[in-house]
């Protein structure tokens, strides 16, 4: 048996803040948020968006940070301490988040390929056909699982090596130092891209489309749910990442001020990214004569089809802007993916007494092997199924779970004096308790039920079958970690700080 020898603690408060910003700032900020903003009333969307940040994003992060700091342990160990029979629930989120990491590695691999292609516009004259047919060799039939695509596998494995190289080191030596480089670089490159995009002919067309407010939508329930859903995904709420990162903080951390800083940085980044996206779409609209409404999309279609199409008509500047853009997407994916391995890694270290280095090595090998299913012709289709299940069902359930356990069973009021004593900005009180105990669980439950109904109503039979399989894999994996006997003699020893 190996007892943990690694130091799981941030070297400074800056490391913690930048790592959390890196976790929050990811692919969703670049390819999801601009579309959500555009399709939910443009400028009018900012009203529910700001309400969602103030009513859910900041209060919930404060709750996660407060409880994480209190236990200074992994998520399942803390849940077990709160109630000895609930360890199973504590493993559910770290395992689900690790499943995100596995399919994120595929997107990271695709982007790595495009980063190289961007120097020569190697996607050709028809980026849509190249992405779906030439690169992914997409098949909507399960027989596509038998068709392996080596170039995607190699690109994914390179990503896994980078992840291992950073993650297997002590926390500050690896993730801490890398966050201090990657996160500022991410923001600087995005500033360059947006700055250039705003100078393109037709940029104003795209921005006018983006910010044109449709105030009538404020009376629609959907726009409010879209805002709350965006904040859940954007700030990585309910993923046990914030909890884990807070458990690495020093004793004098100002968690409330940190929360505000992280939420503000995340919001600035995704709104800045939206400026760049729609400036480029406006340029493309002017060049092609196609309405912006017919060009706007989200997800892989925006990154791997729309952007290469724009670069094709951009001229010589495309050879600068293209590589910069795909580098930005790669860094955003990398900073997010590095955070998704932490909850499960720390949980395994806590329960089984393994070193950080050995735990990370094992998880990277297992993750890389499992991710190869996405290097098949059916990989793109399967990725969509897993992403829908994790984001619309598993993680929202995690937010509800954390609200109930942390706010009610643990009793969030125990955190108030501690949080306020260190805060240099706002103070929490009864208003915060009302939000985390009542408002949040109700709102997120509504979103969760809506997502569940949407999957059932719109999913194909194949998707529903795979959803059941993915759910079973999640539940079985969680069960295995729960029933395995602890090897660390300190597993049942948890000192509370508040």
N, C-alpha and C positions, 0 to 999 in steps of 0.2 A: 504493500500500500504506500502511495505517495501522498504526503501531506503538502498542501499548497505552500510553495515557497515564493511565489510571484507576488509582486506588490500591486494589488488592484486598487490604486488610488491615483487621482489626478495630481500632477505635479503643481498645478496652479488652477485658479478659478477660470482663467482664460482658456485653458485646455478643455475644461468642462463645457464652457459656453460654446466654443467653436465646434467641439464634437457634437453637441446637441443641435447646433445650427446645421452642421453637415448632415446629421440624421434627418432633419426636417426638410432641408433644401435638397430636393431630388428630382427624379424624372417627372413626377406629378406636377411640379411647379412649372416645368417647361412645356409639357405636352398636354396637361389636363386643365390647368387653371385658365389659360387664355380662352379655351373653348367654353368652359363653364361661365366665365365672365360675359362672354359674347352672347351665349345662348340663353342667359337669364336676365335680360333687361339692360345689358351694357352698364352705363353709369348708374342706373337705378340699383344694380346688384350690390353696390358698395354699402347700402344701408343694412340689408340682412347680413352681409359679410362682416361688417364692423361689429354688429350685434353678436354674431356668432363667436367672434374672437373674444369679446368682452364677457359674454355670458357663458361660453363653454371652453374655448381654447385656453385662456389664461387661468380661470378657476380650476379646471381639471388638471392642468400641468402642475399647478401649485400643490394640488392634492397628491399627485403621483410623486413629485419631488419630496414633499413632506414625509410621506410614509416610507419612501425609499431611504431617505436619510435616517429616519427613526430606527429602522431595522439594520441598516448597513449590511444587508445580506442579499442573496438571490431571491427572485420572486417566489418560487415554491417554498423556500424556507420561511419566508415572511408569512405566506398564507397558512402554512402549517402551524406557525406560532400563533396566529390569530385564532385558528380553529384546527385542532389536531387531526380532524377527519377530512380536511379540505385540501390536502396536498395535491390531489389529482387536478383540481382547478388551477393550482399554481403552475403546473407543467404545461397546461393547455396553451397559454399564450406564447411562451418561449418556443415551443415546437411549431406553432402556427407561423410565427415570425421567421423561423428557420426555413420553412417551406417557401416563404416569400423570397428569401435569399437565393434559393435554388433556381427559381424561374427568373429572378432579376439577373442572374449570371448569364442567361441566354440573351437578354436585351443588351447587356454590357458587351457581350461578344459580337452581336450584330453591329453595334455602334463602333466597336474597334475596327471592324472590317470597313465600315463606311469612312472612318477617319483616314484610313490609307487610301481608299478609292477617291476621296475628295481632292487629293492632290492632282488627279488626272481626270476627274469626272468619270470615273470608271463604271458608273451605273448606266452609261449610254444615254440614248435619246429618249428612252421610255422608262423612267425610274419605277413606275408602277409595276410593269412587267418584270423588270430586273429584280425588284425586291421579292415579289410573290413567287415568281416562276424560276428565275435563274439562281437566286441566292437561297431562299427558303425551300424551293421546290415543293411548295405547299400542296398538301393533300387533305381533303376533308374526310378521308376514309381511314379507318384504323389500320388498314394495310400499310399506311405510310410509316407506321412505327418500325417497319422492317427496312425502310430506306434510310440509311445513315448518310449524313452530310459532313465529310471530314473537315472542311474549311471552317464550319461553324463550331465543330467540336474543338479544334485547335484554338480558335479565338476565345472560346469560353475557358479553356484550360489556362490560357495566358492570364485571364482575369482571376482565376482561382489562385494561381501562383502569386500574383500581386497581393491578393487578399491575405494569403497565408504569410507572406513576407512581412506584412504590416501587423497582422493580428497576433502572431505567435510570440511576439516580444512582450515585455512588461508593458502595462497599460500606457504609461507616460512615454516610454521609449518608442512605442509603436504608434498606437492610435492618437495619443496626445500630440506628439511632434508632427505627425502627418497632417492632422487637422489644422495645425497652425500654418501649414503651407497650402494645403488643398483648398480650404474654405476661402481664404483671401484671394487665391488665384482664381477660384470660381467666380467670385464677385467682379474681379478686375476684368476678366475675359468677357463676362456678360456686359459690363459697361462698354467695352470696345465694340462688341457686336451691336448693341442697341444704339450706340452713338453713330455708328456707320449706317445702320438701318434707317435711322431718322433722316438721313441726308438723301435717301433714294427718291427718285421721282415717283410720285404716287403714294408715298408714305402717309400723307394726310388723308388719302382715301380710306386706307385701312384703319387709321386711328378714328376717323369720323364714324366708321361702322362699329368699331369696338365700343366707343364711349357714348354713342347715341342712346340716351336713356329712354326706356319704355316704362314709364312710371306705373302704368296700369298693371304690370306684372307683380307689383308689390302686394296686391290683394290676392295673389295666387299662392296657395300653400306650397307648390313645387319649388318656387324660388327660395323660400326660407329653408326648405329641406336641402336644396342644393348647396346653400351657404354653409349650413351645419355639417353636411357631408364633406365638403371641401376642407373645412378646418380639421375634421377628424383625420382625414388622409394626409393633409399637408403637414400637420404638426406631429404625426405619428402617435396620436392618442390611443390609449388602450393596447399598446403593443408591448408593454413592460420594458421598453427601451428607456424611457424617461426614468422609470423606477430604478432600473439597473444603473444608469449613469449617475443618478443622485446618490446611490449607495457608495459610489467611489469618491464622493466629495469630502472636503476637509470639514472640520468641526465648526469653522466660522463662516461657512458659506451663506450668502444672502440669497436664499432660494426665490423669494418673490421678485427681487430686482432682476435676477437671472432669467426668470420666466418671461418677464416683460421684454427684456433684451432679445431673447430667442424668438418670441412671437413677432416682434417688430421686424427683426432681420428677415425672417421667413416671409412675412407679408411684403416687405420692400422688394425682395428678390423676385417673387412670383408676379408682382405687378409690373416690375421692370421688364421681366421676360415677356409679359403680354405686349408691352410697347414694341419690342423687337419683332415678335411674331406677326403682329398686325401691320407694322410698317412694311415688312417684307411681303405679306399677303397683298397689301395695297399696291406695291410695286408690281407684283405679278399680275394683279387685276388690270393695271394700266397697260402692261405689255401684251397681255393675251386678249384683252377685251372681255374677260370673264368676270362676272360679279364676285365680290369678296364672299358673299353668302354661299357661292358654289365652290369656293376653294377651301373654306375653313373646315377643319376637322380636328380630331384629337388622337392621342395615342400614337402608335407606330406609323399610322398614315401620315401624320404631320411631320415626324422626324425623318422617316425613310422614303417618303414619296413627295410630299409637297416641297420640302426644303431642297432636295436634289433637283426638282423641277425648276425652282427659282434659280438655283446656282447655274443651271444650264443656259439661262438667258441673261445672266448677270455680267458676263464678259470676264475680263482678266481679274477683277476683284474677287470673283468666286474662288480663285485659288488661294486667297488669303482668308476670306470669310468662311468658306466651307470647312477647312481644317479646324479653324477656331471654334466654329459651332459644334462640330462633332467632338472636339476635345472638351468643350463645356458639358455636353451631355454625358460624356464618359466620366468626367470628374464628379458630376452630380450623382450619377449612378453609383460610383465608387464610394463616395462619402456616405450615401444611404446604405449601401450593401454592407459596409464595414460595421454599421450599427446593428444590423439584423442578426449577426452571429453572437453578439455580446450576451443577450439574455440567456440563451441556452448554454453557452460556454460557462458563464458564471454559475449557473444552476448546477451543472455537472461538476465543476470544481468544488462547489459547496457540499454536495452530497457524497461524492465519491473520492474526494481528497486528491484528485489529479492536479498536476501543475497546469498553469495557463498554457504553456507552450505545448504540452502533450495534448491537452483538450482541444486546442485550436487545430492542431495537426490532424487529429482524428476527425473532427467536424468538417474540415476542408476536404479531406479525402472522401468521406461519406457524401458530402454535398456535391463534390465534383462528379463522383460516380453516378449519383442519382440525376444530376442535371443533364447527363448525356441523352436522356429521353427527349430533351428539347432540341437536340442536334439531329432529329429525324424529320422527315417530310411532314409528319403529323404534329411536330413540336409547336408550331405557331397556333394551331387549333387548340391543342391541349393547354398551352399557356393561357389562352383566353378563359378556358373553363376554370383553371386553378385561381387565376387572378380574381374572377368574379366571386368565387366561393369565399376566398380569404377576405377580400375587401368588403363585400356586401353582407356576409353572414358571420364569419368567424371573428373578425376584429371588432365589429360593432357589438357583438355579444361580449367581447372582452371589456369594452368601455362600460357597458351595463354592469358586468361582473365587478369591475373595480369600484364603480360608484357604490354599489351595495356593500361590498366587503370593507372598503376603506372608510366610507362616510358613515355607515350604520354600525357594522359589527366592530370594527376597530375604534370607531368614534372619532370623526374628524376634528371635533372641538378640542381634543387633546393637543392638537398641533398649533392652535391659534397663538398662544403666548410665545412659544418657541419661534414661530415664523415672524411674528411682529417684532420680537426682540432683536432680530438681525436685519430687518428690512429698512432700507434707506429711502424707500419710495412709498408705496401704499401699504395700508394695514388691512388685514382680513378680520372679519367679524361675523355677525349674524347673517349679513347679506351673502357671504361666501358659503355658509352652512346651508342656507336655503337653496342656493344654486346646486351644490354638489349632492345634497340629499334628495331634493325633490325635482327641480327643473331639469337637470341633466338626465337622470334616469328616464324620465317621461319622454323627453325629446328624442333621445337616442333609441329608446324602445320603438317609437313611432317610425324612425328612419329604418331601423332593423327589420321591422315587420314589413315595411314597404319594399325593402331590398329582397326579402325572402319571397314575397308575392311576385315581384318582378322576375326573379329567377325561375319560379314555377310557371308563370304565365308566358314568358317569352323564350325560355330555354327549349332547345330541341330535346328529343328523347335521349339522344346520345350525350348531351350536356348534363341532363338530369342524372343519367346513369353514372357518369364520371364524377359528378358532384357527390353522389352517395359514396363512391369508392374513395374519393379524396377525404371525405368526412370520416370514413372508417379508418383510413390510414392515420389521420390525425388523432383520433380517439384511441386507437390501439397503441400508437407510439407513446402517447401520453400515459396510458396505463402501464406500459413497460417501465418507464422511468419512475413511476410512482411505486410499483411493487418491488422493484429491485432494492435489496437491502443497502442501507447507507454504509459507506466505508470510512467516512470522516467522523471521528468521535465527537466533533463539535457540532454535528448536524442538528442536535436537539438543544443546543445552547445558543440562545439569541438574546443579546442585551439590547433593551430599548433605551432610546436617548431622550424621549420626551414623555 
